[in-house]
Structure formats: structure tokens, C-alpha cells
């Protein structure tokens, strides 16, 4: 587990083929988002491509910091990985509790609110990545010359 915290680019770059496979295997499935009177329709494949590009940028950013010999904050790495992948897991689990009976309308509303708040927290949590990069660039390089 420490290897993932020290090299977070591994988990992001390894997640790309999995996300693309899920997007391809989902077929013609779509995600529809209703905002008042407007529906936003996104194919799962397009969403998978967008997330893969985002993960590729994040993975390359972490890899460049490793190659530049810059020390990233382990705490910020934990927070970023936890919000990104833990939040995704929690949202996936919560979507399984969606009820179809008309009497459970209030339950579904509350569940939708919780899922929306977790997704918002995940999106805001992506700001941890540039903060961690800036932190690593500003922080002095570790001097291991033995003087």
C-alpha cells in the first residue's frame, strides 16, 4: 500500500484500461442528468474516454514529479486517492440502493442528494492534485549529499 502512496501514478495509469473496458462493454448505455427542464445525455463510452483522459493527465503529472525527484505530500496523496477511488466506490454502492416503488420517492430523493454531495466532494477533491504538485515544486529538494 505504501508503494501506491509513493507512486500514485501507478493506480491512475492502471485504472485507464479498466475504465475504457467498462465504457466499451456498456454498449449503448447512457447517463442522463436532469437539471430543471433540461436533460444532459452522455454516452458511457464518452464518459469513460473523458475520465481516462483526466486520469492520464493526473498519472503523468504524478510521474513527472517522481522523475523530477520532487517529494509529494503523503497526506495529500492519501486524500486525493481516497476521494477519487473511495468516492467512486461509495457512489457505485449507493446507486445499488435505488428503489423503484413509488412509495419510496422520498428515500430516492435523499439517496440522490447524498450521491450528488459525494460526487461534488470528489470533484472538489481533485483540487488536491494541483495543490500537491505546487507544494512539491515550492518545497526545497531533499539534500542527501551527506554533507
TORVEXKE-741981 format. One line per 10 residues: number of its first residue (from 1); their letters; for each residue x, y, z of N, C-alpha, C. Coordinates in Angstrom, 2 decimals. Example, Ala and Ser with C-alpha at 12.3 -4.5 7.8 and 13.67 -1.06 7.14 Angstrom:
1 = as = 13.19:-5.69:7.80:12.30:-4.50:7.80:13.20:-3.30:7.80  12.85:-2.25:7.08:13.67:-1.06:7.14:12.90:0.03:7.87
//
This chain:
1 = xxxxxxxxxx = 0.82:-1.19:0.00:0.00:0.00:0.00:0.86:1.26:0.00  2.00:1.21:0.69:2.89:2.37:0.69:3.42:2.66:-0.70  3.57:1.61:-1.53:4.07:1.81:-2.89:3.08:2.66:-3.69  1.78:2.46:-3.45:0.78:3.25:-4.16:0.80:4.71:-3.70  1.09:4.95:-2.44:1.15:6.31:-1.94:2.41:7.00:-2.43  3.51:6.26:-2.50:4.75:6.83:-3.00:4.75:6.98:-4.52  4.00:6.12:-5.22:3.90:6.17:-6.68:2.44:6.15:-7.09  1.70:7.25:-6.84:0.27:7.26:-7.15:-0.04:7.20:-8.64  0.96:7.47:-9.48:0.72:7.42:-10.92:0.34:6.00:-11.36  0.82:5.00:-10.62:0.53:3.61:-10.99:-0.97:3.32:-10.98
11 = xxxxxxxxxx = -1.65:3.73:-9.93:-3.07:3.43:-9.82:-3.89:4.19:-10.86  -3.49:5.43:-11.16:-4.23:6.19:-12.15:-4.01:5.63:-13.56  -2.77:5.28:-13.89:-2.50:4.76:-15.22:-3.04:3.34:-15.40  -3.07:2.55:-14.32:-3.65:1.20:-14.43:-5.17:1.23:-14.46  -5.77:2.30:-13.98:-7.23:2.41:-13.99:-7.76:2.74:-15.39  -6.93:3.32:-16.24:-7.39:3.73:-17.58:-7.92:2.56:-18.42  -7.18:1.44:-18.55:-7.74:0.34:-19.34:-9.02:-0.24:-18.74  -9.11:-0.26:-17.43:-10.32:-0.78:-16.78:-11.51:0.12:-17.09  -11.31:1.42:-16.99:-12.39:2.38:-17.27:-12.81:2.29:-18.74  -11.83:2.19:-19.64:-12.16:2.08:-21.06:-12.91:0.78:-21.36
21 = xxxxxxxxxx = -12.51:-0.31:-20.70:-13.20:-1.58:-20.90:-14.65:-1.49:-20.43  -14.87:-0.86:-19.29:-16.24:-0.67:-18.80:-17.04:0.18:-19.78  -16.43:1.24:-20.31:-17.11:2.10:-21.27:-17.46:1.38:-22.55  -16.56:0.54:-23.03:-16.81:-0.20:-24.28:-17.87:-1.28:-24.06  -17.78:-1.98:-22.93:-18.74:-3.07:-22.66:-20.13:-2.57:-22.29  -20.26:-1.29:-21.96:-21.58:-0.77:-21.58:-22.49:-0.61:-22.79  -21.96:-0.75:-23.98:-22.78:-0.69:-25.19:-23.35:0.69:-25.43  -24.65:0.72:-25.63:-25.33:2.00:-25.92:-25.90:2.65:-24.67  -25.44:2.25:-23.50:-25.96:2.81:-22.25:-25.61:4.29:-22.17  -26.51:5.04:-21.56:-26.31:6.48:-21.45:-26.55:6.93:-20.02
31 = xxxxxxxxxx = -25.96:8.05:-19.69:-26.19:8.71:-18.41:-27.00:9.96:-18.72  -28.18:10.05:-18.15:-28.98:11.25:-18.38:-29.11:12.02:-17.07  -28.81:13.31:-17.15:-28.85:14.18:-15.99:-29.93:15.22:-16.24  -30.88:15.28:-15.32:-31.98:16.23:-15.44:-31.70:17.43:-14.55  -31.59:18.60:-15.17:-31.43:19.84:-14.42:-32.61:20.72:-14.81  -33.58:20.81:-13.92:-34.84:21.53:-14.15:-35.51:20.99:-15.41  -35.60:21.76:-16.47:-36.27:21.31:-17.69:-35.31:20.85:-18.78  -34.05:20.73:-18.44:-33.04:20.36:-19.43:-32.45:19.00:-19.08  -32.34:18.16:-20.10:-31.71:16.86:-19.93:-30.35:16.88:-20.62  -29.33:16.45:-19.90:-28.00:16.29:-20.46:-27.77:14.80:-20.62
41 = xxxxxxxxxx = -27.49:14.38:-21.84:-27.33:12.97:-22.14:-25.88:12.71:-22.55  -25.23:11.77:-21.85:-23.84:11.44:-22.12:-23.74:9.92:-22.25  -23.15:9.47:-23.33:-22.92:8.03:-23.51:-21.83:7.59:-22.54  -21.97:6.39:-22.00:-20.96:5.87:-21.07:-19.58:5.79:-21.72  -19.54:5.49:-23.00:-18.26:5.42:-23.69:-17.58:6.79:-23.70  -18.34:7.84:-23.96:-17.76:9.19:-23.96:-17.33:9.60:-22.56  -18.11:9.21:-21.57:-17.74:9.49:-20.19:-16.47:8.74:-19.80  -16.35:7.49:-20.26:-15.14:6.70:-19.99:-13.92:7.33:-20.65  -14.08:7.84:-21.86:-12.97:8.50:-22.56:-12.57:9.75:-21.80  -13.53:10.54:-21.36:-13.23:11.77:-20.62:-12.50:11.46:-19.31
51 = xxxxxxxxxx = -12.98:10.47:-18.57:-12.35:10.11:-17.30:-10.95:9.54:-17.56  -10.79:8.76:-18.63:-9.46:8.21:-18.96:-8.47:9.31:-19.29  -8.91:10.33:-20.01:-8.03:11.46:-20.32:-7.64:12.18:-19.04  -8.62:12.40:-18.16:-8.33:13.05:-16.88:-7.35:12.23:-16.05  -7.57:10.92:-15.97:-6.66:10.06:-15.22:-5.29:10.01:-15.86  -5.22:10.08:-17.19:-3.94:10.11:-17.87:-3.16:11.37:-17.52  -3.82:12.50:-17.50:-3.17:13.76:-17.13:-2.68:13.71:-15.69  -3.52:13.21:-14.80:-3.14:13.12:-13.39:-1.98:12.14:-13.22  -2.05:10.98:-13.88:-0.98:9.99:-13.79:0.34:10.51:-14.32  0.30:11.21:-15.43:1.53:11.78:-15.99:2.07:12.87:-15.07
61 = xxxxxxxxxx = 1.18:13.66:-14.46:1.63:14.68:-13.52:2.35:14.08:-12.33  1.78:13.03:-11.75:2.44:12.35:-10.64:3.77:11.72:-11.08  3.80:11.14:-12.28:5.01:10.52:-12.78:6.11:11.55:-13.01  5.74:12.71:-13.55:6.72:13.77:-13.77:7.32:14.26:-12.45  6.50:14.32:-11.40:7.03:14.73:-10.09:8.01:13.69:-9.56  7.73:12.42:-9.84:8.65:11.35:-9.42:9.96:11.45:-10.19  9.88:11.67:-11.49:11.09:11.76:-12.32:11.88:13.04:-12.02  11.19:14.10:-11.60:11.88:15.35:-11.25:12.45:15.29:-9.84  12.26:14.14:-9.18:12.76:13.92:-7.82:12.18:14.91:-6.82  10.92:15.22:-7.00:10.20:16.10:-6.08:9.38:15.24:-5.13
71 = xxxxxxxxxx = 9.41:15.59:-3.86:8.71:14.82:-2.83:7.29:15.35:-2.67  6.32:14.49:-2.95:4.91:14.84:-2.77:4.49:14.55:-1.35  3.47:15.25:-0.89:2.95:15.04:0.46:2.15:13.73:0.50  2.53:12.84:1.41:1.81:11.56:1.54:0.37:11.78:1.98  0.17:12.77:2.83:-1.19:13.07:3.31:-2.08:13.53:2.16  -1.55:14.39:1.30:-2.33:14.86:0.16:-2.53:13.74:-0.86  -1.54:12.85:-1.00:-1.71:11.69:-1.87:-2.84:10.80:-1.37  -2.85:10.53:-0.06:-3.91:9.72:0.55:-5.28:10.35:0.30  -5.36:11.67:0.54:-6.64:12.36:0.38:-7.10:12.30:-1.08  -6.20:12.54:-2.01:-6.58:12.53:-3.42:-6.99:11.14:-3.88
81 = xxxxxxxxxx = -6.21:10.13:-3.55:-6.56:8.76:-3.93:-7.85:8.31:-3.25  -7.99:8.66:-1.97:-9.19:8.26:-1.23:-10.45:8.89:-1.78  -10.39:10.19:-2.08:-11.57:10.86:-2.62:-11.88:10.38:-4.03  -10.86:10.12:-4.83:-11.10:9.71:-6.21:-11.65:8.29:-6.29  -10.93:7.34:-5.72:-11.34:5.95:-5.87:-12.32:5.50:-4.78  -12.13:5.99:-3.56:-13.09:5.67:-2.49:-14.45:6.28:-2.76  -14.45:7.52:-3.24:-15.71:8.18:-3.58:-16.43:7.46:-4.70  -15.68:7.00:-5.69:-16.28:6.25:-6.80:-16.91:4.96:-6.29  -16.23:4.27:-5.41:-16.75:3.03:-4.84:-18.02:3.28:-4.03  -18.02:4.33:-3.21:-19.19:4.66:-2.39:-20.38:5.02:-3.27
91 = xxxxxxxxxx = -20.15:5.82:-4.32:-21.24:6.19:-5.23:-21.78:4.95:-5.93  -20.91:4.06:-6.37:-21.37:2.84:-7.03:-22.22:1.99:-6.09  -21.79:1.88:-4.84:-22.56:1.10:-3.86:-23.91:1.75:-3.58  -23.92:3.08:-3.42:-25.17:3.77:-3.12:-26.18:3.70:-4.26  -25.70:3.65:-5.50:-26.64:3.55:-6.62:-27.37:2.21:-6.63  -26.80:1.21:-5.97:-27.46:-0.10:-5.89:-28.67:-0.08:-4.95  -28.79:0.96:-4.12:-29.91:1.06:-3.18:-31.10:1.81:-3.75  -31.03:2.23:-4.99:-32.13:2.97:-5.61:-33.38:2.09:-5.65  -34.48:2.61:-5.18:-35.73:1.84:-5.12:-36.66:2.24:-6.25  -37.44:1.30:-6.73:-38.33:1.57:-7.86:-39.78:1.78:-7.45
101 = xxxxxxxxxx = -40.13:1.43:-6.21:-41.51:1.61:-5.78:-41.83:3.09:-5.64  -43.03:3.47:-6.00:-43.44:4.87:-5.97:-43.53:5.40:-4.53  -43.73:4.49:-3.56:-43.86:4.92:-2.17:-42.51:5.33:-1.59  -41.44:4.96:-2.22:-40.10:5.27:-1.72:-39.50:6.50:-2.39  -40.35:7.40:-2.85:-39.89:8.59:-3.56:-38.97:9.43:-2.68  -39.33:9.59:-1.39:-38.52:10.41:-0.50:-37.16:9.75:-0.25  -37.15:8.43:-0.13:-35.88:7.71:0.05:-34.96:7.95:-1.15  -35.50:7.84:-2.36:-34.69:8.07:-3.55:-34.20:9.51:-3.63  -35.03:10.47:-3.22:-34.60:11.87:-3.21:-33.41:12.06:-2.27  -33.51:11.49:-1.07:-32.41:11.60:-0.11:-31.16:10.88:-0.61
111 = xxxxxxxxxx = -31.34:9.72:-1.22:-30.22:8.97:-1.78:-29.56:9.76:-2.91  -30.37:10.36:-3.75:-29.83:11.18:-4.84:-29.06:12.37:-4.30  -29.56:12.97:-3.23:-28.86:14.10:-2.62:-27.50:13.66:-2.06  -27.47:12.52:-1.39:-26.22:12.01:-0.83:-25.21:11.71:-1.94  -25.68:11.06:-3.00:-24.80:10.73:-4.13:-24.27:12.01:-4.77  -25.13:13.00:-4.94:-24.72:14.27:-5.54:-23.68:14.96:-4.67  -23.87:14.95:-3.36:-22.89:15.57:-2.47:-21.54:14.85:-2.50  -21.57:13.53:-2.58:-20.32:12.76:-2.65:-19.60:13.05:-3.97  -20.35:13.13:-5.07:-19.73:13.45:-6.36:-19.16:14.86:-6.33  -19.87:15.80:-5.71:-19.35:17.16:-5.58:-18.07:17.18:-4.75
121 = xxxxxxxxxx = -18.05:16.41:-3.67:-16.85:16.29:-2.85:-15.69:15.68:-3.65  -15.99:14.69:-4.49:-14.96:14.09:-5.33:-14.40:15.11:-6.33  -15.27:15.92:-6.91:-14.82:16.92:-7.88:-13.97:17.98:-7.19  -14.42:18.44:-6.03:-13.64:19.42:-5.27:-12.33:18.79:-4.81  -12.36:17.51:-4.49:-11.16:16.80:-4.06:-10.09:16.71:-5.14  -10.48:16.90:-6.40:-9.50:16.88:-7.48:-8.59:18.11:-7.42  -8.98:19.11:-6.66:-8.12:20.29:-6.46:-6.90:19.95:-5.62  -6.97:18.82:-4.91:-5.82:18.40:-4.10:-4.63:18.08:-4.99  -4.88:17.58:-6.20:-3.78:17.24:-7.11:-2.91:18.45:-7.45  -3.48:19.56:-7.97:-2.60:20.70:-8.24:-1.99:21.31:-6.98
131 = xxxxxxxxxx = -2.70:21.23:-5.86:-2.13:21.74:-4.61:-0.91:20.91:-4.23  -0.99:19.61:-4.39:0.14:18.72:-4.08:1.31:18.97:-5.02  1.03:19.20:-6.29:2.09:19.49:-7.26:2.77:20.81:-6.91  2.00:21.83:-6.62:2.57:23.13:-6.25:3.38:23.00:-4.97  2.86:22.24:-4.00:3.59:22.00:-2.75:4.95:21.36:-3.03  4.96:20.36:-3.93:6.21:19.66:-4.24:7.19:20.58:-4.98  6.69:21.47:-5.80:7.57:22.36:-6.55:8.16:23.47:-5.67  7.37:23.93:-4.71:7.83:25.00:-3.83:8.78:24.48:-2.77  8.49:23.30:-2.26:9.31:22.71:-1.20:10.72:22.46:-1.70  11.70:22.71:-0.83:13.09:22.51:-1.20:13.36:21.03:-1.46
141 = xxxxxxx = 14.25:20.77:-2.38:14.65:19.38:-2.64:15.36:18.83:-1.41  15.13:17.55:-1.15:15.82:16.90:-0.04:17.29:16.77:-0.39  18.13:17.21:0.55:19.58:17.16:0.32:20.12:15.88:0.92  20.53:14.99:0.07:21.06:13.70:0.52:22.52:13.57:0.12  23.23:14.69:0.04:24.62:14.64:-0.43:25.58:14.20:0.67  25.13:14.11:1.93:25.97:13.62:3.01:26.87:14.67:3.61  26.60:15.94:3.39:27.44:17.00:3.96:26.98:17.40:5.32
//
